[in-house]
Amino acid sequence: MARLISIVIGAGFVFVLALALFFTAKEAIQNPTPETAEHEFHVDPRDADLPSNSIFGKFDKAQLQRGLKVYQEVCAACHSLKYVSFRNLTQLGYSEGQVKALAAAWPVEQPSSNPETGEAMTRKNVPSDRFPSPYLNEIAGRAANNNALPPDLSLMVKAREDGANYIYSLLNGYKEQEGYKNEHGEELLKKFPGARTPEGLYFNPTFPNLNIAMPPPISSDGQVTYDDGTKATRDQMAKDVAAFLVWTAEPNLESRHAAGLGALGFIIIFIFLTIGAYRNVWRNVKH
Ligand code: HEC
């Protein structure tokens, strides 16, 4: 009797599951996910191949310095780095004097107020300041950028999937929309005539919705002159600024990697010790 009851209950479960499967399949067949331009034409980031990537990864200080220069001369006109102070730049190999000079000459000044009248004004940066935003507030930032606020870049590498590769590819990802084809050879504007980039936005298939409010920041080779003689191609500048933003998001990456490798070494030694102890304990026991 008990056996019969359990068979009936079991059959009941199977029946409910089968029913659920049937309705899910029916729904999927009747209402397939609609094809959208974003789904069909978005491209995944390319690998920037940065030296900080693997578990043995380290920063290349010369590259970080070049990335700082790109940030300073190009991105700082719109983006802040509000979690990074000028004095942190000593980690990139600058002396304190150099940091002081760099802060004082920074193109965007700190918001401040006149000590006598209280009027808003700006002052030169000092090493303890964070990298400032060029906009007084969010409204001003939006007004200057077609209503899109340039986000703070300090943690951007962590805030986007595959962050460093994404930033590198985004900067290089602007394309002519007319005649743009995806990897299957389909033409965007033929397939989705309504997907034409609106006025004031820029076509960039690396950006998830294909149209971004940021004008192409890196537009020509040699836009920045590197102090170390590296050729400033567009690809190189995008790579260097991505590397710099890996550092701003995780300045302690190298010590984290070192701690991880140390722990791995310890575990390997521990495994050998355990095998030794095991053999020692069982050495007199015959099979
Ligand atoms: C003229 C102003 C301007 C300059 C210069 C500029 N940006 Fe932007 N950036 C923007 C705006 C506006 C957005 C917001 C775009 C949007 O949401 O459509 C943005 C967004 C971004 C984003 C976020 C994209 C996302 O997934 O949301 C990244 C990363 C970025 N910029 C990096 C950079 C880097 C690196 C530089 C320098 C090489 C730079 N930007 C220079 C205006 C600018």
Boltz pocket constraint, residues with backbone or C-beta under 6 A from the ligand:
constraints:
  - pocket:
      binder: B
      contacts: [[A, 70], [A, 71], [A, 74], [A, 75], [A, 76], [A, 77], [A, 78], [A, 79], [A, 145], [A, 148], [A, 149], [A, 150], [A, 151], [A, 153], [A, 156], [A, 160], [A, 167], [A, 170], [A, 171], [A, 211], [A, 212], [A, 213], [A, 214], [A, 215], [A, 217], [A, 218], [A, 241]]
      max_distance: 6.0
